Amino acid sequence: MKILAIAAISAAALALSGCPITGGARFTVGGTLTGLTGSGLVLQLNGGADLPFHSNGGFSFGTRLDNSAAYSVTVRTQPANPTQNCTVRNGSGTIGKASITNVIVTCTQAGRFAYVADVQSNTISGFAIDPSGVLLPLSGSPFAANGKGPAGLAVDPDGQFLFVANNGSNSVSMYAINATSGALTPTGFPVAAGTGPIAVTVDPTDHFVYVANLTSNNISAYMINGSTLTPVVGAPFNAGAGPASLAIDPNGNFLFVTNFSGNTISVFLIDLANGMLSGVSGSPFAAGAGPVSIAIDPTNAFAFVSNNSAGTIGEYALNATTGALTPISGSPIAAGTNPLALTVDPTGRYLFGANAEAANQVATFAITPATGALTVSSTTAAATLPIAIAIDPLGQFLYAANANSNDVSAYAVSANGALVPVAGSPFAVGVQPHAIAID
């Protein structure tokens, strides 16, 4: 089994406003809604046309606009039962001789379940997240993996499926998540990936799944068709040497890949119609030695890369139009010995780094809004070798999977970004946890 050795578009439904299409205007405004579980969500177009929602999927306002007309999609009413916060991306601009189809509306709430990939025990540990952040084992957990060496996890934006990269069997598994109990059920047999799959991610529109194949140096790509995965035409796509982690920008336009052995970052443009990947101008971009994780801030302005072998974190300005990465002044910064996973809180104020600043701890870095520069603000002890971290959708709790102590450290996130251990932490999982994902 080749585990990275570190420090040891089919929408579900088309929602229409019901307004008649009148006049000579030709172009519509629409996109994709994900994550809706509550009721009462209403969007507006240009402060007027209301569009109520009852389910996730594709949508289009009934009102048509002329070429060169301005458009702005906003949330008029947020969902309730449960209360959610829905945000709009790609929601404003000017009609340019084509209908708008790339508006992304994402609804979130407090994290419900946490899942941990246990590489050596071939299991997935599952937990319910209680209001205090405590992890409560799910009935039936740990769940048996249907592939060997589960090493990468991702939950789709609708919270319906968990995707697992099986490093030992060169495959990807798909599990249905029970919305009430959190239990996992395989949706079918695993599908083939490349050699040594190590990381997996899902695009914000919930259409495509991408897998980093560490040993075959490429990226597998799949279209989500109901409860199955279909390979994207042209996949796999070549990456650099040792692709180790993946991230997609919040607007869903670019896939970022850290190449651990090549000391580079590959950036691909995502074809929103079919999921195909093409390299952007200037890619691959230089990184430090052993880039192992990448995080994109929610404003889509900055990217951060942990250079494991170099003991640094790279800071980049992200061009949201081209996908290009430009190192900011003073980058990279020292980050102790062997920094690992990175994640940014939902507000974009803080970057959290596993094993950063010193071994067996999680560091909090304040992000300077104007420049993206990082400043260490606090550090908190973890258990042994925190290799993966995840933050819940509302930014209330952070969890670190500790590879060598077989447990998960849980923290409440303070207003200043400081991490406060949750009562009962750490929580036991299977053998050699390598990834964690939150629904």
Secondary structure as GFF3:
##gff-version 3
##sequence-region A 1 439
A	DSSP	beta_strand	14	16	.	.	.	ID=ss1
A	DSSP	beta_strand	29	34	.	.	.	ID=ss2
A	DSSP	beta_strand	42	45	.	.	.	ID=ss3
A	DSSP	beta_strand	49	52	.	.	.	ID=ss4
A	DSSP	beta_strand	57	60	.	.	.	ID=ss5
A	DSSP	beta_strand	70	77	.	.	.	ID=ss6
A	DSSP	beta_strand	85	89	.	.	.	ID=ss7
A	DSSP	beta_strand	92	94	.	.	.	ID=ss8
A	DSSP	beta_strand	100	108	.	.	.	ID=ss9
A	DSSP	beta_strand	113	118	.	.	.	ID=ss10
A	DSSP	beta_strand	123	129	.	.	.	ID=ss11
A	DSSP	beta_strand	135	137	.	.	.	ID=ss12
A	DSSP	beta_strand	143	144	.	.	.	ID=ss13
A	DSSP	beta_strand	150	155	.	.	.	ID=ss14
A	DSSP	beta_strand	161	166	.	.	.	ID=ss15
A	DSSP	beta_strand	171	177	.	.	.	ID=ss16
A	DSSP	beta_strand	184	186	.	.	.	ID=ss17
A	DSSP	beta_strand	191	192	.	.	.	ID=ss18
A	DSSP	beta_strand	197	202	.	.	.	ID=ss19
A	DSSP	beta_strand	208	213	.	.	.	ID=ss20
A	DSSP	beta_strand	218	225	.	.	.	ID=ss21
A	DSSP	beta_strand	228	231	.	.	.	ID=ss22
A	DSSP	beta_strand	237	238	.	.	.	ID=ss23
A	DSSP	beta_strand	243	248	.	.	.	ID=ss24
A	DSSP	beta_strand	254	259	.	.	.	ID=ss25
A	DSSP	beta_strand	264	270	.	.	.	ID=ss26
A	DSSP	beta_strand	277	279	.	.	.	ID=ss27
A	DSSP	beta_strand	285	286	.	.	.	ID=ss28
A	DSSP	beta_strand	291	296	.	.	.	ID=ss29
A	DSSP	beta_strand	302	307	.	.	.	ID=ss30
A	DSSP	beta_strand	312	318	.	.	.	ID=ss31
A	DSSP	beta_strand	325	327	.	.	.	ID=ss32
A	DSSP	beta_strand	333	334	.	.	.	ID=ss33
A	DSSP	beta_strand	342	344	.	.	.	ID=ss34
A	DSSP	beta_strand	350	354	.	.	.	ID=ss35
A	DSSP	beta_strand	361	367	.	.	.	ID=ss36
A	DSSP	beta_strand	374	381	.	.	.	ID=ss37
A	DSSP	beta_strand	386	391	.	.	.	ID=ss38
A	DSSP	beta_strand	397	402	.	.	.	ID=ss39
A	DSSP	beta_strand	407	413	.	.	.	ID=ss40
A	DSSP	beta_strand	419	421	.	.	.	ID=ss41
A	DSSP	beta_strand	427	428	.	.	.	ID=ss42
A	DSSP	beta_strand	433	438	.	.	.	ID=ss43
###
